[in-house]
Amino acid sequence: MPGDWTIGCVLGRFDLAQGFDVASAAISASSGSSVVNSWMKMNNQSSLSYSATGVHSSAQGLLVFTNSTAADANVMRYQFGQANDAHERWFPDVVTHNIRLNAWARQDAAVTSGSRRFTILGSGGSVNALIPFHASVLQPLVSVLDGITSGGGYPHLAFVRHTVPGSETQTYFDDIVAQTDWITLNPDQAFTDKSRLYGSYEGTLGGARIANRRGQSFTWDVPISYVPDSHAALIEWWYRNQFALAFTLDTSDANTLQLVRLTNEDNPIRKRMRPYSTLWEGTLQLESLHDGRLVF
C-alpha cells in the first residue's frame, strides 16, 4: 500500500540552505567555522569537499572524509533556531512539534556501513538515520523526532561518526530536507496535476515535429476536506507567511518529495463543512520551487 500524503514547513536558515548545490560557498578548515551555507564544521579530523559524482539529483553534493578518532563525534551540525528559522516557522499555537528528515547519502566501504549517521536532537530526545554502504548510488534516509517543545532548546541536526577502529571512510550526501509541523492530507478525487511544459514546436515539410523546450512548471490543486480547526489554522499560518513547504505525495517513496509554496489568491481553507462546526474544506494550490528535481 502507498504511504500518506503530507505537507510540512521546511526548516533551514535560507529555505534551501541545507543542501550543497552552491558553487561559491566556502568550506572552512577551522573547527567551529561555517562549512557551507548554515552548516558548522565541528572538528578538524575531517575534511570536506564538493562532489560532482556523489549526488542524488543536484549538480553538486558534499564529500566528507572522517578519521576513526576525533575529539567531537559531531562532524557537522546544523542549528535550527537561527534568524528566519525554527523560532519563526514553528506555528505558535502548537505546543509540541515534530521534525522529519529526508536525505540521500552513502558510505563508500562495506566495512563502515552504518558507522555514520544523521541525528536529530531536541527536547523530545534524539533519533538516528544510519548511512548504509553502496558502491555508487546515494540511498534515501528518513527519520522522525516527535515531542519537541517550543520552550525547550532549539533542535539541531548533526552528521555523526561512530568510533570504529579502522573506520576512516568517505561519506557522500545530498538533498537534505528537514520539515516541521507536517500534517497528513486526505485529498479527494478532484486532485489535479497541472504541470506544464514551456516551449515551442515547429513542423517541417517532411512531417517532422521539432520541440524547443524552455522549462517546466509543477503545480497541483489538492482539494482537502474534514480538516480540523488546528490544521486549518496551521495552513493559514503557512500561507500568510509564504513559507517553503515540503509536499510528499507518498511517504513510502522518498522520491515523491517536492518543495512548494501555496499560491492561492486567498486563504486556502476558508469554508466550514456542513453539518460540522469544527471541520473545514478547501483546495491547496501548490507550485514547485524547482524544475521537478530536488535541487538545492
URZIPE-V751610 format. One line per field, one symbol per residue. ss: DSSP state (h for helix, s for strand, l for the rest). Layout:
ss: ???
This chain:
ss: llllsssssssllllllllllllllllllllllslllllssllllsssssslllllllllsssssslllllllssssssllllllhhhhllllllssssssssssssllhhhlllsssssssllssssssslslllllsssssssssssllllllsssssslllllllssssssssssssssssslsllllssllsssssssslllllssssssssslsssssssssshhhhhhhhhhhhhlllsssslllllhhhssssssllllllssssllllllssssssssssllllllll
